Amino acid sequence: MRHRLLLCTTIFITLAVAPAATANRPIREVIEAPPDMVISGQCAFPVLGHIEGREIDTTFTDRAGNPVKQIGVFPGNTVTLTNIDTGTSVTLPATGSFQLRAERDGGASAQVLGHGAWPNGNPVTGEPGIWYQSGAVRATFDADGNLTSVSNTGTLVNLCSQLAA
């Protein structure tokens, strides 16, 4: 999710930021779950990640057609993480939403709300692991795409110890 968050935010930052008033109908996309992925380098063992469910994204544009906001939801999704070496697995809710917003100064803000896994380390501290979020992670970026702040409310739990058994 962190990679997707950074990628989406970077895309928004590179676009011209216009007034937030939208004149166009929002664009709605239903995205099927990504293929299973092997997560390595986060735990002391490889982990197979499987997402069950869909992502529904709604993108709002200004009058010129430039994206100014995107909202994504993950209704009823689950994530299953499996230690490839031992077969130990955990299945958790992955329901929630994200919001990306282009700011007038050329920067962007992003937030991920609800439940879900961060497979590329802790989104706030960068500490290795597969982190499970229950709450919110918020970030802001300047006009050059540099991270200027990141915070979380709720909990972030490293799942590697649960999968090690």
N, C-alpha and C positions, 0 to 999 in steps of 0.2 A: 504494500500500500504506500510506503514511503516513496518508493521509486515513482509510482503513479502520481502521487501528490506533487512531487518535485517536477515531474515531466509536465503535468497539466498546468502547474503554476508558471513554469518557464514559457509555455506556449502563450498563456494569457499576457505575460509581461512583454513578450515580443510584439504583440499586436497593439495597434494604436488605441489609446484609451479615450473614450468619448463620454459624453454625458450619460448618466445611468438610465435615463428615460428610454424605454424601448418602444419602437414603432413596429417591429416585426413580431410575428408569431414565434413563440419559443420552438426550438428544435428538440424533439424527443427521440431518444434512441434506447432500444432495449439491447443489452449486450449479454451474450451467453457467458457462462463461467469460463475462465481461461483453462487451458489444458493443465493437467497435473504437472507439478514442478518439483525438482529435487533441490532442496536448500542445503548448501554446504558452506562450511566456514563460520557458521553461527553457533552450533552446538559441537560437542566433541565427536559427533557422528552425523552422517547424512540423514536428512529428514525429507520424507515425501509429503508434499502439500497438495491437498485436494479441496476445492471449493465447490459446494453444491448450491445452485441458485443463480439468479440473474442480477445484473446491475441495470438500473434505469436512470439515464442521464437526461437532464433538461438543460439546454443551453439558451441563454437569453442574449440577444444582440442589440446593438444600438441601431439607429436609422441607416447607417452605412453598412450594416451587416457584420460589424466587428463584435466578437464575443465580449460581454462585460460581466457575465456571471454564469456559473454552472452549478447545478445541484444534482447530486447523484444519491440514489437510495438503493439499499440492498435488503429487500423485504424477504424475511424468512430464510436467509442464507445460513449455511453452516460451513465451518472449516474443519477438516480432518487432517491431523498431523501424525505421521507414522515414522518411528525410528526404523530406518531401513535395516539396521543390524540386528535388532531384537524383535521387531514386529510390534512393540509397544505403541499404542496410539491413543489419541485423545480427540474427541469431537466436541466442538464448542459452537455457540451461536456466533454468527458473523453478520448481525443485523445492525443497521444504522444508516448514516448518511454522510456525505461530504459536501462542502460548499467551497467554491473558488470564486473570488471576486477581483476584478481589475480595479485598481484605485486610480483616482484622477491624477496622482503624481507620477504615474507610470509603474508603480509597484503593484503588488498583489497580496491578497490575504487568502488563507486557506484554513479550513477546520474539518476534522474528521470526528464524528460523533457516534456514540454507541459502542458496539462490540466488534472486535476483529483482531486479526493477527498482523504484526509487523515482521515480515520474514527477514529483513535486512538489518536487524539491530534496533536498539531503542531509538525511537524517533526524536526524543528530547536530548538524551545524553550521548547517543552514538555507541553505547556499550553493546558488544556482540550478544547475540541470542535471538530467539524467536519470542517476541514480546506480545502478550495478549492485552488488548485495551478494553477497559470498561469505563467509559467516560468520554472525555474530549481531549483532542490534541489540536492546538492552534498554532499557526505560523504566519509570519509576515515576511515579505521579500521587497527589496528596493527595486528601482527601475532597471538595474543591471542584473537582476536575478539573484542577488546575494541574500542569504537568510539573515534577517535582522532581529528576529525574536522567535522563540518557540517555547511553548508551555503546555502543561497538561493539568487537567482536573480529573479526579477519579483514580483509577489504578492502572499500572502497567506491570504485568507479571511475566517474568522470564519462564517459558515453558520447557526449557531444556532439561531441568531437573526432573520434571514429571515424565518426560519421554526417556530418560536415562534408565529407568527401572526395567 
